[in-house]
Amino acid sequence: MKKIQVLGTGCPKCKKLAENAEAAAKALGVAYELEKVTQINDIMKMGVMMTPALAVDGVVKVVGKVASADDIKTMLS
C-alpha cells in the first residue's frame, strides 16, 4: 500500500493536489492511504519550506506546486 501525504495548511492549491493524488492512485488501481499533513511543525520536519507538497512513502516528490494527476501517476508507478 502506498502512503500519499499532502503537506499544506488546507489552501485551495493543497486541496487540488489532494484531489489529483487521489485521482492518480484510483486510475492506477493502487492501494493507497491519503494523509493530509497540516501542522507547520510536521511539514518542516519533512524538510519542506513551501507548500503545497506531496510525499509518497515518506519521500517528498513535489514542493511548491500542484502536480497534475498524470505527473503523480508517474511517481506512484
SENU-109095 format. One record per residue (C-alpha): residue in one letter; x, y, z. Coordinates in steps of 0.25 Angstrom, whole numbers, padded with zeros to 4 digits, always signed. Example, Ala and Ser with C-alpha at 12.3 -4.5 7.8 and 13.67 -1.06 7.14 Angstrom:
A+0049-0018+0031 S+0055-0004+0029 
! end
This chain:
M+0000+0000+0000 K+0005+0014-0004 K+0005+0025+0007 I+0002+0038+0000 Q+0004+0051+0008 V-0001+0064+0004 L+0006+0075+0012 G+0000+0088+0013 T-0010+0097+0022 G-0022+0094+0014 C-0022+0105+0004 P-0029+0103-0010 K-0016+0098-0016 C-0014+0088-0005 K-0028+0082-0007 K-0025+0082-0022 L-0013+0074-0020 A-0020+0064-0011 E-0031+0062-0022 N-0020+0060-0033 A-0013+0050-0024 E-0026+0042-0021 A-0030+0042-0036 A-0016+0037-0040 A-0016+0026-0030 K-0030+0022-0034 A-0027+0022-0048 L-0015+0013-0046 G-0023+0004-0037 V-0012+0005-0026 A-0016+0002-0011 Y-0013+0015-0004 E-0015+0023+0009 L-0016+0038+0007 E-0012+0047+0019 K-0013+0062+0020 V-0001+0068+0028 T-0006+0081+0032 Q+0003+0085+0044 I+0014+0094+0041 N+0024+0087+0050 D+0021+0073+0044 I+0023+0079+0030 M+0036+0086+0034 K+0041+0072+0040 M+0040+0067+0026 G+0049+0077+0021 V+0038+0085+0013 M+0038+0100+0014 M+0028+0103+0003 T+0014+0097+0001 P+0007+0090-0005 A+0016+0078-0005 L+0014+0063-0008 A+0021+0051-0002 V+0020+0037-0006 D+0024+0026+0004 G+0031+0037+0013 V+0039+0043+0001 V+0036+0057-0003 K+0033+0057-0018 V+0027+0071-0021 V+0029+0084-0014 G+0022+0098-0016 K+0013+0094-0028 V+0001+0086-0031 A+0005+0073-0039 S-0004+0068-0049 A-0011+0055-0048 D-0002+0050-0059 D+0011+0054-0052 I+0006+0047-0039 K+0003+0034-0047 T+0018+0034-0051 M+0022+0036-0036 L+0013+0025-0032 S+0017+0014-0042 
! end
